[in-house]
C-alpha cells in the first residue's frame, strides 16, 4: 500500500494532534501535582509518546519537504510512529503498576511493569526498522 503524501499528512496530522492534546493533559496533571508540593517528572511512557510525535513530524513532514530519503520514507516513518503510539497506553499503565491488581503502586520513576512494556516496544521497533530496511 502506497498512500499519497497528502493522505499521509492528513492522517499523521490528526494522530499527532491527539497525541499533543493527550500530552498536554499529562503535563497539566504534573502541574497540579507540583502545586501540591510533590515532585514532577515526565515518565518514560510519555517520552515514548514524544518520540512517536518526533518520528511522525520529522519522517512524515520534514523529510519529504527537504528531499531527504526516498518517497517511501514518510510511509515507513508513519508506521514506526503508529507502532510507538500503540505501545504508549501499555507503557503508561505499567508506569502506574496497573498490570498486577495485587500490588500497590511503587511510585518509582520507571517501575518494572513500565520497563517491560518499553523493552517489548523497543524490540518491536527494532524488528520493524529491520524489516522496512530490507525492502
N, C-alpha and C positions, 0 to 999 in steps of 0.2 A: 504494500500500500504506500503510495507516494502522494500525500496531500499537497496542495499548492501552498506556497508561503503565506498567502493571505489567510487561509483557513487555520494554519498553524499559529499565526499571530493572534487570531481571534481566540482560539482555544487556550493558548498559553496566557494571553492577557486576562481572560476570565478566571482561569485557575489561579494565576498569580494574585489577582485582586482578592480572591477569597483567602489566599494564604496570608497576604499582608494584613487583611482585616482580622484574621484569627490571631496573628502575631501581635497586633495592636491590643487586642483583648487580653492577651497574656501579659503584655507589658503593663497595661493598666492594673492587672491583678498584682503585679510586683510593686507597682507604685503604692497601691493600697497597703500591701504588706509592709513596705518601708515606712509608711505613715504610722504604723503601729509599733515601730521600733525594732522590727525584725530585719534580718539580713535579706538582701535581694541577690538574685543571680539569673542568668539565662541558662536553663538546663540544657544538656546535650540534645534532648529531644527537640527543643526549639532551634538549636543550632542546625540540626538536620533539616528542619523546615526552611531556615535561611539558606542553607546550601542548595536545597531544591529550587528556591527562588533565584539564586545566583546562577545556577546551571541554565535555568529557563531564560533568564534575562540575557546572559552572555551568548548561549548557544542558539537560541531561537531568534533573538532580536539583533544583538550586536554583530555576531559573526557574519550573517549574510549581508548586513549593511556595509561592513568594511571589507567584504570579499574574502573572509577567512574560511578556508576549508572548502569542501565540495558542497554541492546542492543537498546532499544527504545529512549534513551536519545538523540543521535545525530539527529534522525528524528524529535523529538519534539523541540529540540533547533533550528534546521534549520527552522522549521515552525514559531517559535517565531521571529527569526531573519528576515525572509521574511516579517512577519506582520509589524515589526518595520520599515523595509526598505520601505514598501508600503506606510506608513504614512509620510515618510520623505518629499516628494515633497509638500504635503499638508501643513505640518508644515513650510516648507521653504517659500512657497507662503504666508502663514499667517504672517511670520516674516517680509515680505516686504509689508504687508497690501494690498495684491492684490485681495482679495475676494470682495471688495466693490469698484467699479470704481469711486464712487462719493466722496471718501475721499482721503486725502493726507497721505503719509507715516508718521507714528508717530515718528519714529526714537527712539523708546524705546527699551530696551533690549529684552523684551518679550511682544510684543503687544497683544491685546485682541484676534485677529484672530489666532495668534500662540498658545495662551493659550487654545483656544477652540480645535484646532487640537490636541494638546498634551493631553488634558483631554479625548478626544474621543479615541485616541490610547491607553491611559492608561487604560480606561475601557475595550477596546477590548483585550488588553494584559492580563488583569486580568481574563476576561472570557475565553480566550484561555488557560491560565495556569490552571484554574479551570477545564476546560473540559479535558485537557490531564492528569491532576492528577487523574481524576475519571476513567481513562482507565487502 
